[in-house]
């Protein structure tokens, strides 16, 4: 069973001219570790939002290699 960690979105990386999101920098509450995640790993919220904003609280599941496997936005 994988651990569910809490954190926040430290930065939303965007492509040139801010057209699309290319990555999410997630700062975990555990030792303030920062990981970069693919925006496709975010589970949509109940209202349909799929991209978190900066400083949004999130829940993160890591895979066996220590990379982010899934991100859920918290309310």
mmCIF file of the N, C-alpha and C atoms, coordinates in Angstrom:
data_MODEL
# 
_entry.id   MODEL 
# 
loop_
_atom_site.group_PDB 
_atom_site.id 
_atom_site.type_symbol 
_atom_site.label_atom_id 
_atom_site.label_alt_id 
_atom_site.label_comp_id 
_atom_site.label_asym_id 
_atom_site.label_entity_id 
_atom_site.label_seq_id 
_atom_site.pdbx_PDB_ins_code 
_atom_site.Cartn_x 
_atom_site.Cartn_y 
_atom_site.Cartn_z 
_atom_site.occupancy 
_atom_site.B_iso_or_equiv 
_atom_site.pdbx_formal_charge 
_atom_site.auth_seq_id 
_atom_site.auth_comp_id 
_atom_site.auth_asym_id 
_atom_site.auth_atom_id 
_atom_site.pdbx_PDB_model_num 
ATOM 1   N N  . UNK A 1 1  ? 0.842   -1.170 0.000   1.00 0.00 ? 1  UNK A N  1 
ATOM 2   C CA . UNK A 1 1  ? 0.000   0.000  0.000   1.00 0.00 ? 1  UNK A CA 1 
ATOM 3   C C  . UNK A 1 1  ? 0.895   1.243  0.000   1.00 0.00 ? 1  UNK A C  1 
ATOM 4   N N  . UNK A 1 2  ? 0.575   2.188  -0.835  1.00 0.00 ? 2  UNK A N  1 
ATOM 5   C CA . UNK A 1 2  ? 1.379   3.402  -0.963  1.00 0.00 ? 2  UNK A CA 1 
ATOM 6   C C  . UNK A 1 2  ? 0.900   4.480  -0.009  1.00 0.00 ? 2  UNK A C  1 
ATOM 7   N N  . UNK A 1 3  ? 1.833   5.320  0.404   1.00 0.00 ? 3  UNK A N  1 
ATOM 8   C CA . UNK A 1 3  ? 1.508   6.394  1.340   1.00 0.00 ? 3  UNK A CA 1 
ATOM 9   C C  . UNK A 1 3  ? 0.848   7.563  0.624   1.00 0.00 ? 3  UNK A C  1 
ATOM 10  N N  . UNK A 1 4  ? -0.095  8.187  1.305   1.00 0.00 ? 4  UNK A N  1 
ATOM 11  C CA . UNK A 1 4  ? -0.744  9.397  0.820   1.00 0.00 ? 4  UNK A CA 1 
ATOM 12  C C  . UNK A 1 4  ? -0.102  10.569 1.537   1.00 0.00 ? 4  UNK A C  1 
ATOM 13  N N  . UNK A 1 5  ? 0.587   11.436 0.796   1.00 0.00 ? 5  UNK A N  1 
ATOM 14  C CA . UNK A 1 5  ? 1.297   12.573 1.364   1.00 0.00 ? 5  UNK A CA 1 
ATOM 15  C C  . UNK A 1 5  ? 0.546   13.858 1.056   1.00 0.00 ? 5  UNK A C  1 
ATOM 16  N N  . UNK A 1 6  ? 0.717   14.844 1.896   1.00 0.00 ? 6  UNK A N  1 
ATOM 17  C CA . UNK A 1 6  ? 0.092   16.145 1.666   1.00 0.00 ? 6  UNK A CA 1 
ATOM 18  C C  . UNK A 1 6  ? 1.161   17.146 1.256   1.00 0.00 ? 6  UNK A C  1 
ATOM 19  N N  . UNK A 1 7  ? 0.716   18.174 0.574   1.00 0.00 ? 7  UNK A N  1 
ATOM 20  C CA . UNK A 1 7  ? 1.633   19.217 0.131   1.00 0.00 ? 7  UNK A CA 1 
ATOM 21  C C  . UNK A 1 7  ? 0.863   20.359 -0.499  1.00 0.00 ? 7  UNK A C  1 
ATOM 22  N N  . UNK A 1 8  ? 1.586   21.157 -1.270  1.00 0.00 ? 8  UNK A N  1 
ATOM 23  C CA . UNK A 1 8  ? 0.953   22.275 -1.963  1.00 0.00 ? 8  UNK A CA 1 
ATOM 24  C C  . UNK A 1 8  ? 1.658   22.463 -3.299  1.00 0.00 ? 8  UNK A C  1 
ATOM 25  N N  . UNK A 1 9  ? 0.997   23.168 -4.200  1.00 0.00 ? 9  UNK A N  1 
ATOM 26  C CA . UNK A 1 9  ? 1.584   23.485 -5.498  1.00 0.00 ? 9  UNK A CA 1 
ATOM 27  C C  . UNK A 1 9  ? 2.483   24.705 -5.304  1.00 0.00 ? 9  UNK A C  1 
ATOM 28  N N  . UNK A 1 10 ? 3.785   24.516 -5.478  1.00 0.00 ? 10 UNK A N  1 
ATOM 29  C CA . UNK A 1 10 ? 4.728   25.619 -5.300  1.00 0.00 ? 10 UNK A CA 1 
ATOM 30  C C  . UNK A 1 10 ? 4.815   26.478 -6.555  1.00 0.00 ? 10 UNK A C  1 
ATOM 31  N N  . UNK A 1 11 ? 4.636   25.852 -7.718  1.00 0.00 ? 11 UNK A N  1 
ATOM 32  C CA . UNK A 1 11 ? 4.749   26.589 -8.980  1.00 0.00 ? 11 UNK A CA 1 
ATOM 33  C C  . UNK A 1 11 ? 4.044   25.824 -10.086 1.00 0.00 ? 11 UNK A C  1 
ATOM 34  N N  . UNK A 1 12 ? 3.430   26.555 -10.987 1.00 0.00 ? 12 UNK A N  1 
ATOM 35  C CA . UNK A 1 12 ? 2.829   25.969 -12.187 1.00 0.00 ? 12 UNK A CA 1 
ATOM 36  C C  . UNK A 1 12 ? 3.695   26.403 -13.366 1.00 0.00 ? 12 UNK A C  1 
ATOM 37  N N  . UNK A 1 13 ? 4.363   25.437 -13.991 1.00 0.00 ? 13 UNK A N  1 
ATOM 38  C CA . UNK A 1 13 ? 5.219   25.746 -15.140 1.00 0.00 ? 13 UNK A CA 1 
ATOM 39  C C  . UNK A 1 13 ? 4.372   25.785 -16.401 1.00 0.00 ? 13 UNK A C  1 
ATOM 40  N N  . UNK A 1 14 ? 4.622   26.814 -17.209 1.00 0.00 ? 14 UNK A N  1 
ATOM 41  C CA . UNK A 1 14 ? 3.869   26.977 -18.452 1.00 0.00 ? 14 UNK A CA 1 
ATOM 42  C C  . UNK A 1 14 ? 4.831   27.098 -19.624 1.00 0.00 ? 14 UNK A C  1 
ATOM 43  N N  . UNK A 1 15 ? 4.338   26.777 -20.802 1.00 0.00 ? 15 UNK A N  1 
ATOM 44  C CA . UNK A 1 15 ? 5.151   26.898 -22.007 1.00 0.00 ? 15 UNK A CA 1 
ATOM 45  C C  . UNK A 1 15 ? 5.324   28.370 -22.370 1.00 0.00 ? 15 UNK A C  1 
ATOM 46  N N  . UNK A 1 16 ? 6.147   28.603 -23.347 1.00 0.00 ? 16 UNK A N  1 
ATOM 47  C CA . UNK A 1 16 ? 6.388   29.960 -23.803 1.00 0.00 ? 16 UNK A CA 1 
ATOM 48  C C  . UNK A 1 16 ? 5.067   30.613 -24.179 1.00 0.00 ? 16 UNK A C  1 
ATOM 49  N N  . UNK A 1 17 ? 4.893   31.837 -23.813 1.00 0.00 ? 17 UNK A N  1 
ATOM 50  C CA . UNK A 1 17 ? 3.662   32.616 -24.033 1.00 0.00 ? 17 UNK A CA 1 
ATOM 51  C C  . UNK A 1 17 ? 2.489   32.092 -23.208 1.00 0.00 ? 17 UNK A C  1 
ATOM 52  N N  . UNK A 1 18 ? 2.767   31.282 -22.193 1.00 0.00 ? 18 UNK A N  1 
ATOM 53  C CA . UNK A 1 18 ? 1.765   30.819 -21.217 1.00 0.00 ? 18 UNK A CA 1 
ATOM 54  C C  . UNK A 1 18 ? 0.580   30.106 -21.858 1.00 0.00 ? 18 UNK A C  1 
ATOM 55  N N  . UNK A 1 19 ? 0.824   29.339 -22.900 1.00 0.00 ? 19 UNK A N  1 
ATOM 56  C CA . UNK A 1 19 ? -0.276  28.675 -23.596 1.00 0.00 ? 19 UNK A CA 1 
ATOM 57  C C  . UNK A 1 19 ? -0.744  27.405 -22.903 1.00 0.00 ? 19 UNK A C  1 
ATOM 58  N N  . UNK A 1 20 ? 0.169   26.588 -22.416 1.00 0.00 ? 20 UNK A N  1 
ATOM 59  C CA . UNK A 1 20 ? -0.261  25.341 -21.791 1.00 0.00 ? 20 UNK A CA 1 
ATOM 60  C C  . UNK A 1 20 ? 0.632   25.021 -20.598 1.00 0.00 ? 20 UNK A C  1 
ATOM 61  N N  . UNK A 1 21 ? 0.093   24.255 -19.671 1.00 0.00 ? 21 UNK A N  1 
ATOM 62  C CA . UNK A 1 21 ? 0.832   23.864 -18.475 1.00 0.00 ? 21 UNK A CA 1 
ATOM 63  C C  . UNK A 1 21 ? 1.762   22.712 -18.843 1.00 0.00 ? 21 UNK A C  1 
ATOM 64  N N  . UNK A 1 22 ? 3.052   22.853 -18.520 1.00 0.00 ? 22 UNK A N  1 
ATOM 65  C CA . UNK A 1 22 ? 4.034   21.812 -18.845 1.00 0.00 ? 22 UNK A CA 1 
ATOM 66  C C  . UNK A 1 22 ? 4.479   21.026 -17.625 1.00 0.00 ? 22 UNK A C  1 
ATOM 67  N N  . UNK A 1 23 ? 4.273   21.551 -16.432 1.00 0.00 ? 23 UNK A N  1 
ATOM 68  C CA . UNK A 1 23 ? 4.679   20.844 -15.225 1.00 0.00 ? 23 UNK A CA 1 
ATOM 69  C C  . UNK A 1 23 ? 4.156   21.521 -13.977 1.00 0.00 ? 23 UNK A C  1 
ATOM 70  N N  . UNK A 1 24 ? 4.095   20.753 -12.905 1.00 0.00 ? 24 UNK A N  1 
ATOM 71  C CA . UNK A 1 24 ? 3.661   21.258 -11.614 1.00 0.00 ? 24 UNK A CA 1 
ATOM 72  C C  . UNK A 1 24 ? 4.755   20.962 -10.601 1.00 0.00 ? 24 UNK A C  1 
ATOM 73  N N  . UNK A 1 25 ? 5.212   21.978 -9.890  1.00 0.00 ? 25 UNK A N  1 
ATOM 74  C CA . UNK A 1 25 ? 6.185   21.771 -8.827  1.00 0.00 ? 25 UNK A CA 1 
ATOM 75  C C  . UNK A 1 25 ? 5.395   21.614 -7.532  1.00 0.00 ? 25 UNK A C  1 
ATOM 76  N N  . UNK A 1 26 ? 5.486   20.425 -6.945  1.00 0.00 ? 26 UNK A N  1 
ATOM 77  C CA . UNK A 1 26 ? 4.752   20.093 -5.731  1.00 0.00 ? 26 UNK A CA 1 
ATOM 78  C C  . UNK A 1 26 ? 5.727   20.107 -4.559  1.00 0.00 ? 26 UNK A C  1 
ATOM 79  N N  . UNK A 1 27 ? 5.420   20.900 -3.537  1.00 0.00 ? 27 UNK A N  1 
ATOM 80  C CA . UNK A 1 27 ? 6.228   20.931 -2.319  1.00 0.00 ? 27 UNK A CA 1 
ATOM 81  C C  . UNK A 1 27 ? 5.514   20.097 -1.263  1.00 0.00 ? 27 UNK A C  1 
ATOM 82  N N  . UNK A 1 28 ? 6.129   18.987 -0.883  1.00 0.00 ? 28 UNK A N  1 
ATOM 83  C CA . UNK A 1 28 ? 5.533   18.094 0.101   1.00 0.00 ? 28 UNK A CA 1 
ATOM 84  C C  . UNK A 1 28 ? 5.720   18.666 1.502   1.00 0.00 ? 28 UNK A C  1 
ATOM 85  N N  . UNK A 1 29 ? 4.775   18.373 2.394   1.00 0.00 ? 29 UNK A N  1 
ATOM 86  C CA . UNK A 1 29 ? 4.877   18.833 3.775   1.00 0.00 ? 29 UNK A CA 1 
ATOM 87  C C  . UNK A 1 29 ? 6.007   18.127 4.521   1.00 0.00 ? 29 UNK A C  1 
ATOM 88  N N  . UNK A 1 30 ? 6.404   16.954 4.045   1.00 0.00 ? 30 UNK A N  1 
ATOM 89  C CA . UNK A 1 30 ? 7.482   16.193 4.662   1.00 0.00 ? 30 UNK A CA 1 
ATOM 90  C C  . UNK A 1 30 ? 8.816   16.781 4.228   1.00 0.00 ? 30 UNK A C  1 
ATOM 91  N N  . UNK A 1 31 ? 9.500   17.459 5.103   1.00 0.00 ? 31 UNK A N  1 
ATOM 92  C CA . UNK A 1 31 ? 10.831  18.038 4.871   1.00 0.00 ? 31 UNK A CA 1 
ATOM 93  C C  . UNK A 1 31 ? 10.860  19.051 3.731   1.00 0.00 ? 31 UNK A C  1 
ATOM 94  N N  . UNK A 1 32 ? 9.719   19.531 3.281   1.00 0.00 ? 32 UNK A N  1 
ATOM 95  C CA . UNK A 1 32 ? 9.634   20.543 2.208   1.00 0.00 ? 32 UNK A CA 1 
ATOM 96  C C  . UNK A 1 32 ? 10.306  20.077 0.914   1.00 0.00 ? 32 UNK A C  1 
ATOM 97  N N  . UNK A 1 33 ? 10.208  18.795 0.621   1.00 0.00 ? 33 UNK A N  1 
ATOM 98  C CA . UNK A 1 33 ? 10.766  18.234 -0.608  1.00 0.00 ? 33 UNK A CA 1 
ATOM 99  C C  . UNK A 1 33 ? 9.945   18.716 -1.795  1.00 0.00 ? 33 UNK A C  1 
ATOM 100 N N  . UNK A 1 34 ? 10.630  19.110 -2.874  1.00 0.00 ? 34 UNK A N  1 
ATOM 101 C CA . UNK A 1 34 ? 9.944   19.570 -4.082  1.00 0.00 ? 34 UNK A CA 1 
ATOM 102 C C  . UNK A 1 34 ? 10.117  18.540 -5.187  1.00 0.00 ? 34 UNK A C  1 
ATOM 103 N N  . UNK A 1 35 ? 9.005   18.169 -5.817  1.00 0.00 ? 35 UNK A N  1 
ATOM 104 C CA . UNK A 1 35 ? 8.995   17.239 -6.937  1.00 0.00 ? 35 UNK A CA 1 
ATOM 105 C C  . UNK A 1 35 ? 8.257   17.878 -8.106  1.00 0.00 ? 35 UNK A C  1 
ATOM 106 N N  . UNK A 1 36 ? 8.688   17.560 -9.319  1.00 0.00 ? 36 UNK A N  1 
ATOM 107 C CA . UNK A 1 36 ? 8.017   18.074 -10.516 1.00 0.00 ? 36 UNK A CA 1 
ATOM 108 C C  . UNK A 1 36 ? 7.121   16.970 -11.052 1.00 0.00 ? 36 UNK A C  1 
ATOM 109 N N  . UNK A 1 37 ? 5.880   17.321 -11.353 1.00 0.00 ? 37 UNK A N  1 
ATOM 110 C CA . UNK A 1 37 ? 4.903   16.339 -11.830 1.00 0.00 ? 37 UNK A CA 1 
ATOM 111 C C  . UNK A 1 37 ? 4.328   16.756 -13.169 1.00 0.00 ? 37 UNK A C  1 
ATOM 112 N N  . UNK A 1 38 ? 3.936   15.777 -13.931 1.00 0.00 ? 38 UNK A N  1 
ATOM 113 C CA . UNK A 1 38 ? 3.241   15.990 -15.190 1.00 0.00 ? 38 UNK A CA 1 
ATOM 114 C C  . UNK A 1 38 ? 1.810   16.429 -14.865 1.00 0.00 ? 38 UNK A C  1 
ATOM 115 N N  . UNK A 1 39 ? 1.276   17.428 -15.541 1.00 0.00 ? 39 UNK A N  1 
ATOM 116 C CA . UNK A 1 39 ? -0.092  17.880 -15.244 1.00 0.00 ? 39 UNK A CA 1 
ATOM 117 C C  . UNK A 1 39 ? -1.159  16.825 -15.569 1.00 0.00 ? 39 UNK A C  1 
ATOM 118 N N  . UNK A 1 40 ? -0.814  15.809 -16.347 1.00 0.00 ? 40 UNK A N  1 
ATOM 119 C CA . UNK A 1 40 ? -1.783  14.750 -16.653 1.00 0.00 ? 40 UNK A CA 1 
ATOM 120 C C  . UNK A 1 40 ? -2.029  13.829 -15.460 1.00 0.00 ? 40 UNK A C  1 
ATOM 121 N N  . UNK A 1 41 ? -1.229  13.931 -14.413 1.00 0.00 ? 41 UNK A N  1 
ATOM 122 C CA . UNK A 1 41 ? -1.380  13.083 -13.232 1.00 0.00 ? 41 UNK A CA 1 
ATOM 123 C C  . UNK A 1 41 ? -2.420  13.617 -12.252 1.00 0.00 ? 41 UNK A C  1 
ATOM 124 N N  . UNK A 1 42 ? -2.978  14.789 -12.523 1.00 0.00 ? 42 UNK A N  1 
ATOM 125 C CA . UNK A 1 42 ? -3.959  15.407 -11.624 1.00 0.00 ? 42 UNK A CA 1 
ATOM 126 C C  . UNK A 1 42 ? -5.336  14.804 -11.878 1.00 0.00 ? 42 UNK A C  1 
ATOM 127 N N  . UNK A 1 43 ? -5.967  14.354 -10.809 1.00 0.00 ? 43 UNK A N  1 
ATOM 128 C CA . UNK A 1 43 ? -7.349  13.861 -10.893 1.00 0.00 ? 43 UNK A CA 1 
ATOM 129 C C  . UNK A 1 43 ? -8.295  15.054 -10.874 1.00 0.00 ? 43 UNK A C  1 
ATOM 130 N N  . UNK A 1 44 ? -9.296  15.082 -11.744 1.00 0.00 ? 44 UNK A N  1 
ATOM 131 C CA . UNK A 1 44 ? -10.231 16.218 -11.756 1.00 0.00 ? 44 UNK A CA 1 
ATOM 132 C C  . UNK A 1 44 ? -11.039 16.306 -10.466 1.00 0.00 ? 44 UNK A C  1 
ATOM 133 N N  . UNK A 1 45 ? -11.384 17.529 -10.092 1.00 0.00 ? 45 UNK A N  1 
ATOM 134 C CA . UNK A 1 45 ? -12.221 17.737 -8.914  1.00 0.00 ? 45 UNK A CA 1 
ATOM 135 C C  . UNK A 1 45 ? -13.683 17.496 -9.286  1.00 0.00 ? 45 UNK A C  1 
ATOM 136 N N  . UNK A 1 46 ? -14.554 17.570 -8.297  1.00 0.00 ? 46 UNK A N  1 
ATOM 137 C CA . UNK A 1 46 ? -15.975 17.340 -8.546  1.00 0.00 ? 46 UNK A CA 1 
ATOM 138 C C  . UNK A 1 46 ? -16.582 18.422 -9.433  1.00 0.00 ? 46 UNK A C  1 
ATOM 139 N N  . UNK A 1 47 ? -15.987 19.629 -9.425  1.00 0.00 ? 47 UNK A N  1 
ATOM 140 C CA . UNK A 1 47 ? -16.507 20.694 -10.283 1.00 0.00 ? 47 UNK A CA 1 
ATOM 141 C C  . UNK A 1 47 ? -15.828 20.715 -11.657 1.00 0.00 ? 47 UNK A C  1 
ATOM 142 N N  . UNK A 1 48 ? -14.939 19.743 -11.932 1.00 0.00 ? 48 UNK A N  1 
ATOM 143 C CA . UNK A 1 48 ? -14.354 19.610 -13.264 1.00 0.00 ? 48 UNK A CA 1 
ATOM 144 C C  . UNK A 1 48 ? -13.019 20.292 -13.461 1.00 0.00 ? 48 UNK A C  1 
ATOM 145 N N  . UNK A 1 49 ? -12.483 20.926 -12.426 1.00 0.00 ? 49 UNK A N  1 
ATOM 146 C CA . UNK A 1 49 ? -11.191 21.613 -12.561 1.00 0.00 ? 49 UNK A CA 1 
ATOM 147 C C  . UNK A 1 49 ? -10.072 20.576 -12.597 1.00 0.00 ? 49 UNK A C  1 
ATOM 148 N N  . UNK A 1 50 ? -9.160  20.697 -13.567 1.00 0.00 ? 50 UNK A N  1 
ATOM 149 C CA . UNK A 1 50 ? -8.098  19.709 -13.713 1.00 0.00 ? 50 UNK A CA 1 
ATOM 150 C C  . UNK A 1 50 ? -6.706  20.266 -13.450 1.00 0.00 ? 50 UNK A C  1 
ATOM 151 N N  . UNK A 1 51 ? -6.541  21.573 -13.432 1.00 0.00 ? 51 UNK A N  1 
ATOM 152 C CA . UNK A 1 51 ? -5.234  22.179 -13.201 1.00 0.00 ? 51 UNK A CA 1 
ATOM 153 C C  . UNK A 1 51 ? -5.280  22.988 -11.905 1.00 0.00 ? 51 UNK A C  1 
ATOM 154 N N  . UNK A 1 52 ? -4.450  22.616 -10.925 1.00 0.00 ? 52 UNK A N  1 
ATOM 155 C CA . UNK A 1 52 ? -4.419  23.399 -9.689  1.00 0.00 ? 52 UNK A CA 1 
ATOM 156 C C  . UNK A 1 52 ? -3.705  24.720 -9.895  1.00 0.00 ? 52 UNK A C  1 
ATOM 157 N N  . UNK A 1 53 ? -3.956  25.643 -8.997  1.00 0.00 ? 53 UNK A N  1 
ATOM 158 C CA . UNK A 1 53 ? -3.279  26.942 -9.017  1.00 0.00 ? 53 UNK A CA 1 
ATOM 159 C C  . UNK A 1 53 ? -2.153  26.936 -7.977  1.00 0.00 ? 53 UNK A C  1 
ATOM 160 N N  . UNK A 1 54 ? -1.301  27.934 -8.062  1.00 0.00 ? 54 UNK A N  1 
ATOM 161 C CA . UNK A 1 54 ? -0.204  28.034 -7.108  1.00 0.00 ? 54 UNK A CA 1 
ATOM 162 C C  . UNK A 1 54 ? -0.759  28.145 -5.697  1.00 0.00 ? 54 UNK A C  1 
ATOM 163 N N  . UNK A 1 55 ? -0.127  27.477 -4.759  1.00 0.00 ? 55 UNK A N  1 
ATOM 164 C CA . UNK A 1 55 ? -0.476  27.413 -3.333  1.00 0.00 ? 55 UNK A CA 1 
ATOM 165 C C  . UNK A 1 55 ? -1.719  26.589 -3.038  1.00 0.00 ? 55 UNK A C  1 
ATOM 166 N N  . UNK A 1 56 ? -2.287  25.909 -4.022  1.00 0.00 ? 56 UNK A N  1 
ATOM 167 C CA . UNK A 1 56 ? -3.408  25.005 -3.760  1.00 0.00 ? 56 UNK A CA 1 
ATOM 168 C C  . UNK A 1 56 ? -2.914  23.798 -2.975  1.00 0.00 ? 56 UNK A C  1 
ATOM 169 N N  . UNK A 1 57 ? -3.636  23.387 -1.928  1.00 0.00 ? 57 UNK A N  1 
ATOM 170 C CA . UNK A 1 57 ? -3.253  22.181 -1.199  1.00 0.00 ? 57 UNK A CA 1 
ATOM 171 C C  . UNK A 1 57 ? -3.582  20.935 -2.024  1.00 0.00 ? 57 UNK A C  1 
ATOM 172 N N  . UNK A 1 58 ? -2.710  19.941 -1.980  1.00 0.00 ? 58 UNK A N  1 
ATOM 173 C CA . UNK A 1 58 ? -2.900  18.714 -2.750  1.00 0.00 ? 58 UNK A CA 1 
ATOM 174 C C  . UNK A 1 58 ? -2.545  17.503 -1.896  1.00 0.00 ? 58 UNK A C  1 
ATOM 175 N N  . UNK A 1 59 ? -3.016  16.353 -2.338  1.00 0.00 ? 59 UNK A N  1 
ATOM 176 C CA . UNK A 1 59 ? -2.617  15.057 -1.794  1.00 0.00 ? 59 UNK A CA 1 
ATOM 177 C C  . UNK A 1 59 ? -1.894  14.316 -2.902  1.00 0.00 ? 59 UNK A C  1 
ATOM 178 N N  . UNK A 1 60 ? -0.804  13.652 -2.550  1.00 0.00 ? 60 UNK A N  1 
ATOM 179 C CA . UNK A 1 60 ? 0.075   13.042 -3.540  1.00 0.00 ? 60 UNK A CA 1 
ATOM 180 C C  . UNK A 1 60 ? 0.328   11.585 -3.177  1.00 0.00 ? 60 UNK A C  1 
ATOM 181 N N  . UNK A 1 61 ? 0.319   10.712 -4.191  1.00 0.00 ? 61 UNK A N  1 
ATOM 182 C CA . UNK A 1 61 ? 0.717   9.316  -4.024  1.00 0.00 ? 61 UNK A CA 1 
ATOM 183 C C  . UNK A 1 61 ? 1.972   9.111  -4.854  1.00 0.00 ? 61 UNK A C  1 
ATOM 184 N N  . UNK A 1 62 ? 3.006   8.540  -4.227  1.00 0.00 ? 62 UNK A N  1 
ATOM 185 C CA . UNK A 1 62 ? 4.258   8.266  -4.914  1.00 0.00 ? 62 UNK A CA 1 
ATOM 186 C C  . UNK A 1 62 ? 4.280   6.812  -5.387  1.00 0.00 ? 62 UNK A C  1 
ATOM 187 N N  . UNK A 1 63 ? 4.980   6.566  -6.508  1.00 0.00 ? 63 UNK A N  1 
ATOM 188 C CA . UNK A 1 63 ? 5.131   5.193  -6.982  1.00 0.00 ? 63 UNK A CA 1 
ATOM 189 C C  . UNK A 1 63 ? 6.331   4.546  -6.303  1.00 0.00 ? 63 UNK A C  1 
ATOM 190 N N  . UNK A 1 64 ? 6.680   3.334  -6.699  1.00 0.00 ? 64 UNK A N  1 
ATOM 191 C CA . UNK A 1 64 ? 7.763   2.591  -6.060  1.00 0.00 ? 64 UNK A CA 1 
ATOM 192 C C  . UNK A 1 64 ? 9.129   3.247  -6.253  1.00 0.00 ? 64 UNK A C  1 
ATOM 193 N N  . UNK A 1 65 ? 9.285   4.049  -7.296  1.00 0.00 ? 65 UNK A N  1 
ATOM 194 C CA . UNK A 1 65 ? 10.559  4.705  -7.573  1.00 0.00 ? 65 UNK A CA 1 
ATOM 195 C C  . UNK A 1 65 ? 10.672  6.078  -6.908  1.00 0.00 ? 65 UNK A C  1 
ATOM 196 N N  . UNK A 1 66 ? 9.637   6.525  -6.221  1.00 0.00 ? 66 UNK A N  1 
ATOM 197 C CA . UNK A 1 66 ? 9.663   7.822  -5.550  1.00 0.00 ? 66 UNK A CA 1 
ATOM 198 C C  . UNK A 1 66 ? 9.157   8.975  -6.395  1.00 0.00 ? 66 UNK A C  1 
ATOM 199 N N  . UNK A 1 67 ? 8.643   8.697  -7.567  1.00 0.00 ? 67 UNK A N  1 
ATOM 200 C CA . UNK A 1 67 ? 8.063   9.734  -8.425  1.00 0.00 ? 67 UNK A CA 1 
ATOM 201 C C  . UNK A 1 67 ? 6.575   9.841  -8.139  1.00 0.00 ? 67 UNK A C  1 
ATOM 202 N N  . UNK A 1 68 ? 5.999   10.960 -8.511  1.00 0.00 ? 68 UNK A N  1 
ATOM 203 C CA . UNK A 1 68 ? 4.564   11.178 -8.272  1.00 0.00 ? 68 UNK A CA 1 
ATOM 204 C C  . UNK A 1 68 ? 3.743   10.297 -9.205  1.00 0.00 ? 68 UNK A C  1 
ATOM 205 N N  . UNK A 1 69 ? 2.811   9.569  -8.618  1.00 0.00 ? 69 UNK A N  1 
ATOM 206 C CA . UNK A 1 69 ? 1.939   8.673  -9.381  1.00 0.00 ? 69 UNK A CA 1 
ATOM 207 C C  . UNK A 1 69 ? 0.574   9.305  -9.626  1.00 0.00 ? 69 UNK A C  1 
ATOM 208 N N  . UNK A 1 70 ? 0.046   10.055 -8.662  1.00 0.00 ? 70 UNK A N  1 
ATOM 209 C CA . UNK A 1 70 ? -1.274  10.651 -8.767  1.00 0.00 ? 70 UNK A CA 1 
ATOM 210 C C  . UNK A 1 70 ? -1.360  11.847 -7.849  1.00 0.00 ? 70 UNK A C  1 
ATOM 211 N N  . UNK A 1 71 ? -2.104  12.887 -8.258  1.00 0.00 ? 71 UNK A N  1 
ATOM 212 C CA . UNK A 1 71 ? -2.312  14.093 -7.460  1.00 0.00 ? 71 UNK A CA 1 
ATOM 213 C C  . UNK A 1 71 ? -3.806  14.356 -7.343  1.00 0.00 ? 71 UNK A C  1 
ATOM 214 N N  . UNK A 1 72 ? -4.253  14.607 -6.116  1.00 0.00 ? 72 UNK A N  1 
ATOM 215 C CA . UNK A 1 72 ? -5.639  15.000 -5.862  1.00 0.00 ? 72 UNK A CA 1 
ATOM 216 C C  . UNK A 1 72 ? -5.638  16.388 -5.235  1.00 0.00 ? 72 UNK A C  1 
ATOM 217 N N  . UNK A 1 73 ? -6.496  17.261 -5.717  1.00 0.00 ? 73 UNK A N  1 
ATOM 218 C CA . UNK A 1 73 ? -6.634  18.580 -5.118  1.00 0.00 ? 73 UNK A CA 1 
ATOM 219 C C  . UNK A 1 73 ? -7.524  18.486 -3.895  1.00 0.00 ? 73 UNK A C  1 
ATOM 220 N N  . UNK A 1 74 ? -7.120  19.150 -2.810  1.00 0.00 ? 74 UNK A N  1 
ATOM 221 C CA . UNK A 1 74 ? -7.904  19.151 -1.579  1.00 0.00 ? 74 UNK A CA 1 
ATOM 222 C C  . UNK A 1 74 ? -8.828  20.349 -1.557  1.00 0.00 ? 74 UNK A C  1 
ATOM 223 N N  . UNK A 1 75 ? -9.887  20.247 -0.788  1.00 0.00 ? 75 UNK A N  1 
ATOM 224 C CA . UNK A 1 75 ? -10.827 21.368 -0.635  1.00 0.00 ? 75 UNK A CA 1 
ATOM 225 C C  . UNK A 1 75 ? -10.425 22.250 0.507   1.00 0.00 ? 75 UNK A C  1 
# 
